[in-house]
């Protein structure tokens, strides 16, 4: 399985808590897209 990095520029006001919530949602639906999120990065 290929490994990809999903990187985004975050707008002002987006917190690490927001990113964690979005990642949790991605994990919940990832099987619909035949992919698996290993981790995420928020800088």
Backbone bond lengths (Angstrom), bond angles and torsions (degrees), N, CA, C in turn:
res aa  C-N    CA-C-N  psi(-1)  N-CA   C-N-CA  omega(-1)  CA-C   N-CA-C  phi
1 X - - - 1.449 - - 1.530 108.19 -
2 X 1.328 117.39 128.17 1.462 120.36 176.63 1.533 110.63 -63.65
3 X 1.305 114.91 153.58 1.470 121.33 176.66 1.525 107.26 -116.10
4 X 1.325 115.68 129.38 1.452 122.17 -179.92 1.517 109.78 -121.43
5 X 1.325 115.81 155.09 1.458 120.85 174.08 1.518 108.00 -108.80
6 X 1.310 115.98 128.12 1.461 122.04 178.01 1.521 106.83 -102.68
7 X 1.314 117.08 109.12 1.464 121.44 -175.69 1.518 109.36 -122.13
8 X 1.325 116.03 136.77 1.464 121.32 -178.77 1.521 109.69 -136.85
9 X 1.308 116.02 147.30 1.464 122.43 168.83 1.522 106.55 -82.81
10 X 1.310 117.53 124.17 1.465 120.89 -177.46 1.523 110.78 -92.41
11 X 1.317 116.46 131.73 1.465 119.68 177.92 1.528 110.60 -72.47
12 X 1.314 115.59 160.72 1.463 120.58 175.71 1.519 110.02 -55.35
13 X 1.312 116.37 140.49 1.448 121.50 177.93 1.515 113.75 96.43
14 X 1.333 117.79 -14.30 1.462 120.40 177.86 1.525 107.66 -85.37
15 X 1.321 115.48 124.36 1.468 120.39 -176.73 1.525 110.54 -103.39
16 X 1.330 115.63 169.15 1.461 119.91 176.86 1.525 110.57 -63.13
17 X 1.330 117.55 -28.36 1.468 120.68 176.11 1.533 110.98 -65.74
18 X 1.337 116.57 -40.47 1.468 120.43 175.97 1.530 110.09 -59.80
19 X 1.316 115.86 -46.14 1.462 120.42 -178.35 1.525 110.34 -62.89
20 X 1.316 117.83 -40.60 1.467 121.41 178.12 1.526 110.76 -62.83
21 X 1.314 117.74 -40.36 1.471 121.07 177.88 1.527 111.29 -64.67
22 X 1.325 116.23 -42.09 1.464 120.53 178.93 1.523 110.32 -65.09
23 X 1.328 117.05 -41.13 1.467 120.84 178.10 1.531 110.14 -62.01
24 X 1.308 117.57 -42.38 1.472 121.01 178.73 1.523 110.29 -60.45
25 X 1.321 117.26 -39.44 1.467 120.54 177.05 1.525 110.62 -66.59
26 X 1.320 117.12 -41.44 1.467 120.37 175.95 1.529 110.70 -58.12
27 X 1.325 117.07 -43.13 1.463 121.20 -179.80 1.533 110.57 -63.52
28 X 1.319 116.70 -35.14 1.462 121.20 -178.36 1.528 112.28 -66.79
29 X 1.337 117.84 -33.28 1.467 121.08 -174.87 1.526 113.86 -111.15
30 X 1.312 118.56 1.94 1.462 120.39 -173.04 1.530 113.47 -58.03
31 X 1.315 117.85 -33.49 1.464 120.41 -179.71 1.530 112.07 -61.01
32 X 1.336 116.99 -25.24 1.474 120.30 177.97 1.524 112.22 -66.13
33 X 1.323 116.65 -19.30 1.465 122.08 -175.50 1.529 111.89 -116.92
34 X 1.345 116.15 12.14 1.454 121.96 178.28 1.530 111.69 53.29
35 X 1.325 115.54 47.77 1.454 120.09 177.72 1.523 109.10 -139.65
36 X 1.328 115.19 169.58 1.455 120.56 179.55 1.514 109.42 -141.09
37 X 1.319 116.45 118.05 1.453 121.06 177.44 1.515 110.40 -79.53
38 X 1.317 117.12 120.84 1.453 120.76 -178.76 1.523 111.86 -85.86
39 X 1.300 115.49 -40.16 1.466 121.24 -179.36 1.527 107.57 -163.99
40 X 1.318 116.48 -178.38 1.458 120.42 174.78 1.506 109.06 -143.44
41 X 1.318 116.62 162.63 1.450 121.74 -177.76 1.517 108.18 -128.56
42 X 1.303 115.37 132.76 1.467 121.71 176.65 1.514 106.94 -132.51
43 X 1.314 117.00 117.67 1.467 121.99 -176.79 1.513 109.86 -112.06
